[in-house]
């Protein structure tokens, strides 16, 4: 490779990485002030649980009030809906009927933060009315829903944004920049192990996420975050997925069970007992709303009808020829991941522990190792906000419409949403069918 091939717009790849680092994220924030007066966007949310309030409600009301006007909140639970309105701090109308909200509130931007299985219905209805849509991951939970969303977007001419905040964490931007700069050559394989601890991991099994019909399984609900990162880092599409999954610890594997934690006779001996009454906001949002829909936020992690996997492994082939060995374990003493990219010139290795019972030293460590060369520790910027610092960057990109954003940092759309969730859908189907699943057989992409 000559010097011209090793440059990015006249800057050497090495200089690009050295000077860019996590600075691209900082540059986006620094340039995020919109030019000139803008008309406020009419903004509505469907799904007013913790995610809708904490990520897409209260911060938007507090930080983007000059750009956004809340015109409606919708949820099937009227008690939770009014609590959410109060916790967000807005005075807009509320609706238990989504169609009525669209008719009366007339939003031009909708945020979807409902149970995963319902995303597609809300997305398609909004697109059909000419409304732009943002949705939490996963965009959908099966291939039929995926096709419906892609087709509706094409018909409407409006766009779908999938809110993959992990992309914008400075440490993840740094990985992208190192790979783009060719520091390890052509990528041949990826090792990716994700660990959910006995707090966060268990919480998926307390909630509606424990049922495939609602979450699509953790292959879809959780792993789409990881699959999107890999697709983005590799700048490649998944081609084929082979997977194994099992339920080894939660659900029917438990030593005893009850409906939920509060009345449980085993609370003094169960390691997973969770006292929901210690969190005032959660009590207000869920416990007091139970009588409206029967949803128990502190459900037993050992319920016999839980039908998702808690232990998962997959091998994924990508369009650039690379393959990935991937795993998720949901009852670990650590929360975080280990990741390595193997290339023709070396290896990029990352350890990121968000939480554990001991002092790990640095939360995140990243090392660049070159064939026939030395190991270099990569300096990482400090993250101060949620999801590794990605939340605020993503919100600024959406609501402030940050100008001059590099192509690799632009907002992920429906194609990114499809490629990530289809990887998880294929993994789930591979577990069920006992054979590799080809992505192109699931959905027709245009």
Protein Blocks (a to p, Z undefined) as FASTA:
>chain_A
ZZklmcgehiafklmmmmnmmmmmmmmmmmmpcghjddddddddehjafklmmmmmmmmm
mmmmmmpccfbdcdfblklmmmmmmmnopabdcdfbfklmmmmnopabdcdfbdfklmmm
mmmmmmmnopacdddddfblbfklmmmmmmmmmmnopacddddfklmgmklmmmmmmmmn
omnopafbdcddddddfklmmmmmmmmmlpmklnnpaklmmmmmmmmmmmmmnopacfbd
cdddddfkgmjlpmbdcfblmlpcklmmmmkbccfklpmklmmmmmmmmmmnopafkbcf
kbfkbcbdfbdcdddddfkopacdddddfbbfbecdddddddfkbccdddddfbdcbdeh
jabdcddddehiacddddddddfbehhhlmmmmmmmmmnopghiafklmccdfklmmmmm
mmmmmmmmmmmnopacdfklmpccZZ
